[in-house]
Amino acid sequence: MENKIICNCKQVSVADIEKALHEGKRFSDVEKAFEEVQMITHCSTGCGGCHDKVLDVISQLMA
Ligand code: FES
């Protein structure tokens, strides 16, 4: 699960997203967390097709 690639374009895995989340401060909502994770990992900056998957992972990690 940890090494599962969520964003194929940018080769961003669940572990990468988790790490990026921990680098950021505490986020009040998933959208802010997404922006931060995107800035750090560049996920969802290619085709954009992984957007919902990335959001899913973030909300699971934040739960
Ligand atoms: S799979 Fe993430 S931008 Fe294309």
Backbone and ligand atoms as CSV (ligand in chain L), in Angstrom:
chain,resi,resn,atom,element,x,y,z
A,1,MET,N,N,0.835,-1.210,0.000
A,1,MET,CA,C,0.000,0.000,0.000
A,1,MET,C,C,0.868,1.259,0.000
A,2,GLU,N,N,1.863,1.288,0.892
A,2,GLU,CA,C,2.742,2.459,1.026
A,2,GLU,C,C,3.423,2.837,-0.288
A,3,ASN,N,N,3.846,1.807,-1.024
A,3,ASN,CA,C,4.591,2.070,-2.254
A,3,ASN,C,C,3.707,2.151,-3.476
A,4,LYS,N,N,2.429,2.083,-3.261
A,4,LYS,CA,C,1.497,2.140,-4.371
A,4,LYS,C,C,1.583,3.524,-5.025
A,5,ILE,N,N,1.735,3.523,-6.344
A,5,ILE,CA,C,1.815,4.789,-7.063
A,5,ILE,C,C,0.404,5.352,-7.263
A,6,ILE,N,N,0.215,6.549,-6.774
A,6,ILE,CA,C,-1.093,7.194,-6.900
A,6,ILE,C,C,-1.113,8.070,-8.145
A,7,CYS,N,N,-0.012,8.761,-8.394
A,7,CYS,CA,C,0.088,9.616,-9.572
A,7,CYS,C,C,1.118,9.023,-10.524
A,8,ASN,N,N,0.642,8.467,-11.607
A,8,ASN,CA,C,1.544,7.836,-12.578
A,8,ASN,C,C,2.431,8.838,-13.287
A,9,CYS,N,N,1.877,9.989,-13.651
A,9,CYS,CA,C,2.650,11.001,-14.394
A,9,CYS,C,C,3.892,11.420,-13.626
A,10,LYS,N,N,3.714,11.658,-12.339
A,10,LYS,CA,C,4.815,12.179,-11.528
A,10,LYS,C,C,5.396,11.137,-10.594
A,11,GLN,N,N,4.923,9.887,-10.729
A,11,GLN,CA,C,5.433,8.782,-9.916
A,11,GLN,C,C,5.411,9.118,-8.421
A,12,VAL,N,N,4.248,9.515,-7.966
A,12,VAL,CA,C,4.085,9.852,-6.554
A,12,VAL,C,C,3.336,8.714,-5.856
A,13,SER,N,N,3.950,8.186,-4.806
A,13,SER,CA,C,3.360,7.058,-4.089
A,13,SER,C,C,2.619,7.528,-2.842
A,14,VAL,N,N,1.911,6.591,-2.234
A,14,VAL,CA,C,1.218,6.880,-0.969
A,14,VAL,C,C,2.230,7.392,0.060
A,15,ALA,N,N,3.392,6.750,0.111
A,15,ALA,CA,C,4.421,7.153,1.075
A,15,ALA,C,C,4.891,8.590,0.819
A,16,ASP,N,N,5.011,8.967,-0.456
A,16,ASP,CA,C,5.421,10.336,-0.795
A,16,ASP,C,C,4.386,11.345,-0.291
A,17,ILE,N,N,3.125,11.001,-0.477
A,17,ILE,CA,C,2.048,11.896,-0.049
A,17,ILE,C,C,2.065,12.023,1.474
A,18,GLU,N,N,2.263,10.901,2.133
A,18,GLU,CA,C,2.296,10.894,3.593
A,18,GLU,C,C,3.442,11.765,4.101
A,19,LYS,N,N,4.596,11.621,3.471
A,19,LYS,CA,C,5.763,12.387,3.874
A,19,LYS,C,C,5.500,13.891,3.678
A,20,ALA,N,N,4.926,14.235,2.542
A,20,ALA,CA,C,4.626,15.640,2.252
A,20,ALA,C,C,3.643,16.208,3.266
A,21,LEU,N,N,2.675,15.394,3.656
A,21,LEU,CA,C,1.694,15.841,4.651
A,21,LEU,C,C,2.372,16.159,5.971
A,22,HIS,N,N,3.353,15.357,6.316
A,22,HIS,CA,C,4.044,15.562,7.590
A,22,HIS,C,C,4.976,16.763,7.552
A,23,GLU,N,N,5.434,17.110,6.345
A,23,GLU,CA,C,6.296,18.288,6.214
A,23,GLU,C,C,5.501,19.569,6.412
A,24,GLY,N,N,4.270,19.528,5.993
A,24,GLY,CA,C,3.423,20.701,6.120
A,24,GLY,C,C,2.925,20.863,7.535
A,25,LYS,N,N,2.316,21.994,7.764
A,25,LYS,CA,C,1.726,22.201,9.078
A,25,LYS,C,C,0.423,21.435,9.171
A,26,ARG,N,N,-0.281,21.638,10.244
A,26,ARG,CA,C,-1.596,21.013,10.381
A,26,ARG,C,C,-2.566,21.689,9.427
A,27,PHE,N,N,-3.301,20.912,8.706
A,27,PHE,CA,C,-4.221,21.496,7.739
A,27,PHE,C,C,-5.642,21.428,8.253
A,28,SER,N,N,-6.341,22.506,8.002
A,28,SER,CA,C,-7.729,22.542,8.458
A,28,SER,C,C,-8.622,21.739,7.518
A,29,ASP,N,N,-8.285,21.728,6.253
A,29,ASP,CA,C,-9.121,20.949,5.348
A,29,ASP,C,C,-8.301,20.251,4.265
A,30,VAL,N,N,-8.976,19.338,3.618
A,30,VAL,CA,C,-8.334,18.470,2.644
A,30,VAL,C,C,-7.813,19.264,1.438
A,31,GLU,N,N,-8.556,20.292,1.031
A,31,GLU,CA,C,-8.130,21.086,-0.135
A,31,GLU,C,C,-6.797,21.793,0.116
A,32,LYS,N,N,-6.632,22.342,1.311
A,32,LYS,CA,C,-5.370,23.012,1.661
A,32,LYS,C,C,-4.238,22.008,1.702
A,33,ALA,N,N,-4.528,20.850,2.290
A,33,ALA,CA,C,-3.525,19.791,2.365
A,33,ALA,C,C,-3.132,19.356,0.957
A,34,PHE,N,N,-4.114,19.282,0.090
A,34,PHE,CA,C,-3.850,18.884,-1.288
A,34,PHE,C,C,-2.888,19.863,-1.966
A,35,GLU,N,N,-3.149,21.154,-1.790
A,35,GLU,CA,C,-2.283,22.170,-2.399
A,35,GLU,C,C,-0.841,22.033,-1.921
A,36,GLU,N,N,-0.697,21.795,-0.629
A,36,GLU,CA,C,0.632,21.646,-0.044
A,36,GLU,C,C,1.326,20.393,-0.590
A,37,VAL,N,N,0.597,19.303,-0.589
A,37,VAL,CA,C,1.152,18.039,-1.091
A,37,VAL,C,C,1.526,18.188,-2.574
A,38,GLN,N,N,0.694,18.894,-3.305
A,38,GLN,CA,C,0.952,19.100,-4.728
A,38,GLN,C,C,2.219,19.927,-4.937
A,39,MET,N,N,2.402,20.947,-4.110
A,39,MET,CA,C,3.591,21.792,-4.214
A,39,MET,C,C,4.866,20.994,-3.962
A,40,ILE,N,N,4.791,20.098,-2.978
A,40,ILE,CA,C,5.973,19.325,-2.589
A,40,ILE,C,C,6.238,18.176,-3.559
A,41,THR,N,N,5.207,17.452,-3.941
A,41,THR,CA,C,5.421,16.233,-4.738
A,41,THR,C,C,5.158,16.423,-6.233
A,42,HIS,N,N,4.479,17.501,-6.601
A,42,HIS,CA,C,4.061,17.770,-7.986
A,42,HIS,C,C,3.038,16.768,-8.482
A,43,CYS,N,N,2.415,16.059,-7.550
A,43,CYS,CA,C,1.376,15.130,-7.971
A,43,CYS,C,C,0.220,15.914,-8.591
A,44,SER,N,N,-0.447,15.272,-9.508
A,44,SER,CA,C,-1.622,15.866,-10.167
A,44,SER,C,C,-1.288,17.144,-10.947
A,45,THR,N,N,-0.054,17.242,-11.426
A,45,THR,CA,C,0.296,18.379,-12.279
A,45,THR,C,C,0.528,17.929,-13.726
A,46,GLY,N,N,0.288,16.633,-13.968
A,46,GLY,CA,C,0.414,16.132,-15.334
A,46,GLY,C,C,-0.953,16.085,-15.975
A,47,CYS,N,N,-1.457,14.873,-16.167
A,47,CYS,CA,C,-2.766,14.727,-16.821
A,47,CYS,C,C,-3.906,15.147,-15.911
A,48,GLY,N,N,-3.656,15.135,-14.600
A,48,GLY,CA,C,-4.697,15.529,-13.652
A,48,GLY,C,C,-5.672,14.417,-13.319
A,49,GLY,N,N,-5.494,13.290,-13.955
A,49,GLY,CA,C,-6.421,12.177,-13.765
A,49,GLY,C,C,-6.407,11.567,-12.371
A,50,CYS,N,N,-5.352,11.836,-11.621
A,50,CYS,CA,C,-5.222,11.240,-10.287
A,50,CYS,C,C,-5.796,12.135,-9.203
A,51,HIS,N,N,-6.293,13.288,-9.559
A,51,HIS,CA,C,-6.768,14.274,-8.575
A,51,HIS,C,C,-7.625,13.652,-7.468
A,52,ASP,N,N,-8.654,12.914,-7.855
A,52,ASP,CA,C,-9.563,12.343,-6.869
A,52,ASP,C,C,-8.887,11.272,-6.025
A,53,LYS,N,N,-7.977,10.526,-6.676
A,53,LYS,CA,C,-7.262,9.485,-5.936
A,53,LYS,C,C,-6.363,10.118,-4.875
A,54,VAL,N,N,-5.693,11.215,-5.257
A,54,VAL,CA,C,-4.816,11.912,-4.312
A,54,VAL,C,C,-5.653,12.442,-3.142
A,55,LEU,N,N,-6.784,13.049,-3.458
A,55,LEU,CA,C,-7.669,13.564,-2.407
A,55,LEU,C,C,-8.109,12.449,-1.465
A,56,ASP,N,N,-8.445,11.298,-2.035
A,56,ASP,CA,C,-8.847,10.149,-1.233
A,56,ASP,C,C,-7.771,9.753,-0.245
A,57,VAL,N,N,-6.542,9.648,-0.764
A,57,VAL,CA,C,-5.419,9.233,0.080
A,57,VAL,C,C,-5.206,10.253,1.189
A,58,ILE,N,N,-5.256,11.537,0.833
A,58,ILE,CA,C,-5.054,12.585,1.837
A,58,ILE,C,C,-6.137,12.505,2.919
A,59,SER,N,N,-7.363,12.347,2.505
A,59,SER,CA,C,-8.414,12.325,3.531
A,59,SER,C,C,-8.300,11.088,4.404
A,60,GLN,N,N,-7.839,9.984,3.820
A,60,GLN,CA,C,-7.624,8.785,4.645
A,60,GLN,C,C,-6.498,9.014,5.643
A,61,LEU,N,N,-5.423,9.668,5.181
A,61,LEU,CA,C,-4.279,9.894,6.055
A,61,LEU,C,C,-4.607,10.903,7.153
A,62,MET,N,N,-5.502,11.816,6.847
A,62,MET,CA,C,-5.863,12.857,7.817
A,62,MET,C,C,-6.908,12.374,8.809
A,63,ALA,N,N,-7.568,11.287,8.483
A,63,ALA,CA,C,-8.670,10.801,9.337
A,63,ALA,C,C,-8.175,10.306,10.687
L,1,FES,S1,S,-1.580,10.521,-12.965
L,1,FES,FE1,FE,-1.239,12.263,-11.726
L,1,FES,S2,S,-1.133,13.909,-13.113
L,1,FES,FE2,FE,-1.423,12.177,-14.377
